[in-house]
């Protein structure tokens, strides 16, 4: 497992009873997490300092309960990257801090190559990977079906003082966009995708991870350049092994390009303990 252990503005303070106690800069939040199935709190006293807690509803969704007044948004830093944090209606804050392991990997790959790199970031959300790749010197095409998320990504680019870097923002269904890029003859040296377990496109197109991921990766091989740098798949879909992502890459990208294919879990450490929270999986092809 690759663990995101280089944070200063984020940490897990404790976790128990299906919840994690997290510090986001100066704000402490309690949010649910299905991986936390043990009952024992390691630091019971720390839970009294929470600013807000997200409660799931039995009918779906949920709501925030505020113990202390929160700003509508605030910023946190990861190394030289800056992100805007906002508590959202469905427990999220706009950032997945465990993805720092992938940001570090992408930055190193881009900075260590001696050529210009074009990156395609699909299901790009609020642009964590877009900010990382832009910081590393790549030009980025950022695609998400949510206009609000794309606006948030622009704010993150600005917060990191990268607004002069080449970033193309697209609000569209990912499959439709990739098909258009194929027709246009556009190509990319690196592709990142973080597909949801289930989702709907801009015109109600249904996405199901298990049914659609293989076809999407196959489709994306048609927009890879002749000398690609990497192809990264992230997933939070429960029940899917990282080896599944590795197998898909072997059957698609690996058939067309010589390179190394790896997969694994990513996680977050809990401060003051040996506990690690599993947070998702990845599959990587790299030159």
Buried (B, 14 or more C-beta within 10 A) or exposed (E): EBBBEEBEBBBBBBBBEBBBBBBBEEBBBBBBBEEBEEEEBBBEEBBEEBBBBBEBEEEEEBEBEEEEEBEEEBBBBBBEBBBBBBBBEEBBBBBBBBBBBBBBBBBEBBEEBEEEBBBBBBBBBBBBBBBBBBBBEBBBBBBBBBEEBBEBBBBBBEBBEBEEBEBEBBBBBBBBBBBEBBEEEBBBBBBBBBBBBEBEBBEEBEBEBEEBBBEBBBBBBEBBEEEBBBBBBBBBBEEBEBEBBBBBBBEBBBEEBEBEBEBBBBBBBBBEEEBBBBBBBBBBBBB
